[in-house]
Amino acid sequence: MAQELKNKKVAILVANGFEQVELTKPKQSLEEASAQTHIISPNEDQVKGWKFTDWGDEFPVDVTIDEANPNDYDALLLPGGVMNPDKLRRNDKAVQFVKSFFDAGKPVAAICHGPWTLIEANVVKGRRMTSFHSIKTDLVNAGANWVNEEAVVERNLLTSRNPDDIPAFNRQMIQLFTQSAKELETASA
């Protein structure tokens, strides 16, 4: 069993309507690399996924956004789906939670529509990024340099386009999350 992320804690921030496979596959990959994962949500007990065209499964919430402390985590995962990031970007605590990872230089991985929350946190300007094609204009208008690639790493941020890119996303996420905030800061200097 791989141990790349042993002793690392990863926050997975979601609201109802996250694209289920964008949580389950990366979460599985993180746990196979020995990371401890916590689902964090504005919901109190459970959060419900979306399976491409219909509601998916329910997942237990480990920590509510009201109780979550970004200092307790080494990295952040932001699954997509349309409803999920739209709800998160309207939640001040969720936006501040996301922003705090950037303020600390910690690694963040966002897939599909996940970058919508990054726009609200005001952390995309000047970054090379990708996303689901329908939010390209939103990212460009927020100052990002949008590219059509399966997985893009820019300093402490990994972005990816859609569920088809999950294998590449997971590989890059594990690699990025093994780096400390100090290593990421040095790499971008």
ABEGO torsion letter per residue (X at the ends): XBAAABGBBBBBBBBBGBBAAAAAAAAAAAAAAGBBBBBBBABAABBBBBBGABBBBBBBBABBAAABBAAABABBBBBBEAAAAAAAAABAAAAAAAAAAAAAGBBBBBBEAAAAAAAAAGAABGBBBBBBAAAAAAAAAAGBBBBBBABBBBEABBBBABAAAAAAAAAAAAAAAABBAAAAAAAAX
